[in-house]
Amino acid sequence: MEKIRYISLNTTSPYHNLAAEEYLLQQTKDNVFMLWQNDNTIVIGRHQNTAAEINQEYVDSHHVNVVRRQTGGGAVFHDIGNLNFSFIQNIEPGSKEIDFLKYLQPIVDALRSLGVPAEFSGRNDLVIDGKKISGNAMMFYENRVLEHGTLLFSSQMSDVANALKVDPSKFDDKAVKSVRSRVTNISEHLPEPMTVLQFRDYLMDFIMKQNQMTELQNLTNEEETMVEELMTKKYQTWEWNYGNSPNYSMNKKIRTKGGTVQVIADIQKGVIRDLRFYGDFFSEDDVQNLVNQLIGTAFNKQDLQQKLSTIDVNRYFNNTTSEDLLNLLTF
């Protein structure tokens, strides 16, 4: 039996945790089972359009982290009541196979040992009475595989719904949209109450005993240094989390004191490449001059706010403020 590293990360920073996962997959040859938690975070699938998956207003007002992961699949909301797990394993050359049940069976066994009637469902989910408690994703890197998933233990379901609530009519793109499922918390199905930390410790102990192991390993100081560097250079950057989104178009309309203003914007690699304004507004100056100033701006609230602060918006849209236009251009 190959040696397995058992790691329980002690931070709730999603940027650190996803950087640690990538580092262990790509920069080590270790087999790993890891548990970790993120505090108030939307995790975007590798191939998704971030802006089309999140409720940006809710994200901003509730200080929700947004981070893109390495794997495909849909967007998910993590809070401290959600437990994440990762399996990282070496595989034989040419033996790549997407087999979620292989990794999820020990999780199912652990839940059933607690009296929770969990079962594998569909292509990559765990459910209780048909309601989802775990979504999973997988990727291969050279001769290694990463399988990771969520375990809804005591998550605030209203936060999950609000953070991921987006008006699909605002977007025209070919990115993979998340499919919302009926969900439930594991804690609601336990015969005896547990906290999420007690559940984390129980799950780790259960998995370790299956492999006759009794000792946890932390990241080494050298590994922590490398993870921090990867976190800073990649997982905390706007370029990775937003700019890496597929190309898409946005269509939005608002009513101002000066009339109706509609915008259709083409976004490529997170940057405005084309803009068209329509409406029944009046203007003192050619709106194309405004368009020329906005093209090339990163499509995020901070950069747009900074750009608009240098522009007299009222010249292009009578009785319209910079705040009005910022609301039109952002979510």
Secondary structure, DSSP 4 states (H G I P E B T S, - for coil): ---EEEEE-----HHHHHHHHHHHHHH---EEEEEE--SSEEEE-TT--HHHHS-HHHHHHTT-EEEE-SS-S--EEE-TTEEEEEEEEE--TT-----HHHHHHHHHHHHHHTT--EEEETTTEEEETTEEEEEEEEEEETTEEEEEEEEESS--HHHHHHHT---GGGEEE-SPPPPP--B--GGGG-SS---HHHHHHHHHHHHHHHTT-----PPPHHHHHHHHHHIIIIIT-HIIIIITSPPEEEEEEEEETTEEEEEEEEEETTEEEEEEEEES---SS-HHHHHHHHTT-BSSHHHHHHHHTTS-GGGTSTT--HHHHHHHH--
